[in-house]
């Protein structure tokens, strides 16, 4: 792990919605604050810590407010802990009602509309999907799709979810102790990595059972890291065997045992994920065929079918979504 990555900390207290929208958008993601009441009263305080590409923030408002978030600059997932007050969050036309003691998960949404009632206090951690998928693939064999079956809401008074909140509290505390622009502490980086692993193992699923993963052998991790770094290149099983330091047969058996797929199928899944991210984020001037070819998909029909089977939408639908500002 690189312990030379930067950390930053910001603190804002605002009574003007336009000022709040501007300064916080510059740090986090495009968003627009609006007063909750007709009187226009607005008060909002927020502390934000950044550890590498992970953001943690604590927000509180005595007046409440309406918040509209535009698509993030980078595909993110967020975990929010409601400490006081109530929130009503609309994500891709799905409404989530939460109150004190609730934790709710936002997974790569196109947009969010959130109503914060007066007196609401909330803690949040926001993590890039690329960070999540790469780390989980390296450590646990690539359970990227596991996010799909995770429940949107959990109670953080349960021991495991409370532990997640405590980790986020500690990251914010360490970020607060960092100079305005300084090096991220080893403790903060380790906590962020530990949070991801603990989150995947303990967040409730629709099946009601937590995920069970086992550690991957060194040669599997080595091959997975190389796949992520060279996914756009032509890769053969022979190359992967050489990189991982084991025979092709050992590598194939290892991937089947620990990842549930062959090495080349794993590569295909990574390429599909990268293509999906480009479909969702590239400007309209970049065609679907260009994106497909970039990630090694030469058959447009099969590419469209694979994207639809994996993500539930056609490439054209994904391309028509609003892009980040």
C-alpha positions, 0 to 999 in steps of 0.5 A: 500500500502506498502510504504517501497519498494525500489527505485533506480536511474542510469545514464549512458553516453556511446560511446561504444556499448558493454559497453552500452549493458552490463550495461543497460542490467544489469538494464533493460532487455537483449538488444544489441546496434549497431552503426547506421552508417558505421563510428561506431560513437555512443553516448547514454545517459540514466537516469533510475529510479526504483520504486519497480518493475516499471522502468522509463527511459529517453534516448537520442542519438546524433548519433542514433543507432540500438537496439535489445531487447531480451524477457524480464526477466518478462512479461512487457508492455511499454509506450514510448513517442518520444520527438524528432527525429524518431523511427522505431520499429519492434515488433513481425514482426509489424513495427511502425513508430513514431516521435515527439509527438507520444506515442507508446505502446508495449504489452508483445512482444517476441522481439523488433528491434528499429532504433533510428534516430540521435537526438532522445529523448525518455521517457519510463515507463515499468510495469510488466504485473502481476502488471498491471493485479493484480492492474486493477483486484482489482480496476476495475474488471480485464480488462486484455484483454483490452490491446488487443484492445488498439491502438499501437500509440497515440499523446501525445499533446492531453490533456489526453496523455500529462497528462500520460507523465507528470506523467511519467516525475514526477516519473523520477524526484522523482527517480532522487532525490532518493539515489542510493539505498533508499526507494521509496517515497510515492509520487512516488508510488502513481504516479505509481498507478495513472498512471495505472488507468489513462492509462486504462481510457484514452488510445485510443481503436480500437473502438475509445472510452475510457474504462468506469469502475466503482469502485468495492465494498469492498467485490469484491476487497477482493475476487479478492485479495484472488483469486490472492493470492491463484489461485493455490489452490482448491477454492470453492464459500463457501471459497470466500464468507467467505473471502469477508464477504458476502453471496454466493448469494451477491458475485455472484450478485456482480461479475456479476454486476461489473466484468461481470462473476461469481466468479468461472469464474473470478478464471478460467480467473486468472488461465488461465492468470497465465498458459499463463505466465508460458507457455511463461516463464518456461524452456523447461524441464517443460511440458505443462501438468505440467503447466496445472495441476499447475493451476488446469486444469486436461483436456489437450484438454480443457486447450489447447482450452481455451488458444487458445480461450483466447490468439489466440495461442496453448500452443505448439506455446507459448512454442516454443517462445524464452525465456528470457535470 
